[in-house]
Every structure is written in C-alpha cells, then in structure tokens.
Amino acid sequence: MEARIWNRIVKYTELQGTSGQEFMVRQAFREDLTPLVDETVQNGLGGLYGIRHHVAADAPRIMFGAHMDEVGFIVTQITERGMLKVNAVGGWNPYTVSAQRFTLYTREHRYPVVSSAVAPHLLRAGGRDGAPQITDILFDGGFESKAEAESFGIRPGDFIVPDVKTQLLANGKRVNSKSWDNRFGLVTILNVLENLQNVAVPNTLIMGANVQEEVGLRGVAPAIHQLQPDLFFALDSSAADDLQSATGQGQLDQGAILRVFDPGVIMPKRLKEFVLDIASDEKIPLQYFVAAGGTDAAGAQSENFGVPAVALGVVSRYIHTHQTVWSIADFEAAQKLVETLALKLDKSTVNDIIYGD
C-alpha cells in the first residue's frame, strides 16, 4: 500500500465524529475533496458532495455516497459525584463498552474519559451473567463532583467518541482501527477521484458523504433531493461473520461485497446483473452479502420518483466497537469496483438498468 493511502486511512479512522457531530470529519473531507472535483455542495444537515460535471446536459447522474458519522455517546446527566450518564448514539453491544478510552467534547474543549466497569473483586456470586445496559454505564473524567465537572464546561448534549490509534497488524494484510464503518467510504471516494482526475467519465459523477446514517439514515434523503441522481451507490462497511466458519456472511480477504438483500433494499435486477458482470469482466473479487441491517441505499431508493440503489463495500470484524479488524485486499477490491463503475455507467447503460425489462 502506498504511503499516501495509508496516511489517509490513519487520518480518517482516527478523526472523531458521532452522528450529528461530524464537523471535524466534514472539514477534513472538504479540504481533500475540493481539489478533485468541479464543485462541492453541502446540504442543510451537513452532507457534503463533490461533483464532476459532464459536458452533456443529459448525461446520467451517478452518485456514490458514504457516511461521515461513527457510533458514540451523548451526555444526558452529570451525577453528584461527577460521573457522566449517557445515551448511545448508534448501535452498541453493551458488553464492548466498559473500561475503554474515549474523548469527551464540550463546546470549547476536549477531555479524556473512560467508561466504567465493575471490578471482578466487587461482583457478587451469580452477578456475572447480568446483561449491562448502556444507560447503566457511567463515564469517568476523574472529576470529584458535579460542580467540578460543570466548571470544566461539561453539559448535557456533549458528545463522547472512542479514542483509538490505527495500526497495521503483524502479517501486513489486515488493519485494526475504529470507525472503518464508515471512513472506508470516505477514503475510497478520495482515492477513486484521485485516480480519475485526468480521465474522462461518461456521466456526471457525484461522490461524497452523508451525515447521521447511524441513527436512522437521516442524512441521505436531503442529499438525494439536492443532487437528483439517476443511480445511487451506498459505500459502507458491514459486519463480518467469519470467526468460526468459512460459510458465514462476509469473509475477510474474499473481496468487496454486494448487498443483494437487506431489510430495506431488494437490489434491482438489472443493477445487480450489471455490477456482477463488471466484477467478472475485471476480475474483481466480489462476495454476495445478505444483511440484517440497513444502509443509506434504503434511505435513497424511495426518494424523488424512485432511485435504483444498492450498497457496495467491505466487511469488517467487530464493527460498532473500539477495535475493528479489516482486510486491505478487500478495501482494494472495493475501490477498484467503484472506479470501474464510474467509468462504465454511460447513458445507454443507465437507461437499460432503470427501464430495461
């Protein structure tokens, strides 16, 4: 992997931004995106897209959308002992939250905090099997009292984000980071646009990222209304299930994924066939994926007069935790797939995908 790509991966996975608090991610993304496109546009919720305009006014509008936000927490209350009560922002397995490092962001400052845990010495007999609740986990910034915490500017509504360093694992083939769901999409978009800088594409190419995906796909609809795509591809990272079997959904090192079905999207037939043919022709490793959760593709498809949409991407182990493990080979396959789709989606192909029988 080139150093510039690795540095971009580290930069974006270590950036911190929960749903509704994506401003640091958006600022970095705008700086990197702007030189690669003809125009950047932002919507009222904070989604940001770059556009490469085609000379033909009737060229198809092809939209690739990632999402900026990651899962985290929001402060709901400060206890008299200076501890912070929270609600989850996005989906968390409560068993993964305790005894981890986080950053607390106030209006003007950032502070280190840790999530509370019960030491095994204090557990009563039979108490080990009780499932924790997110609202029972306190966050500890070392404050002695509510008054002291408030004197540091802490208030309900402040947000808390995992604090993790990205690292290459021993075999050089896999990476450990937070937030590959979905900084994968941001890095992929920037890499593809760099590779296509001096290459003509047969469409108006729209690439960027939405906000608030992790809390109900809230950011994609404004982007669809603003940018009016003919086709929409969500770029996202999905949950790998490959620890004990080679038959589980989503295997590391087996290529990009094509989400053929999830609770929000049944992939349009012509679009599915086109993606499969592209992957076969270009010898891009691709695996089918049937998901239990949704992506921005679900939020996009019913907007306007209907937008054929699907999610592409990669799988990652342990998503929505501090420590995600993912495959460099899968990332490279997904990037090649996105780049090839951008090059192949001309007017006749798009018309066939949308209107063909």
Secondary structure, DSSP 4 states (H G I P E B T S, - for coil): --HHHHHHHHHHHHS--BTT--HHHHHHHHHHHGGGSSEEEE-TT--EEEEE--SSTT--EEEEEEE--B-EEEEEEE-TTS-EEEEEES---GGGTSS-EEEEE-SS-EEEEEE----GGGPPTTGGGPPP-GGG--EE---SSHHHHHHTT--TT-EEEE----EE-TTSSEEEES-HHHHHHHHHHHHHHHHTTTS--SSEEEEEEES-GGGTSTTHHHHHHHH--SEEEEEEEEE---SS-SSSS--TTS-EEEEEEETTEEPPHHHHHHHHHHHHHTT--EEEEE-SS--HHHHHHTSTT---EEEEEEEEET-SSS-EEEEHHHHHHHHHHHHHHHHH--HHHHHHHHH--
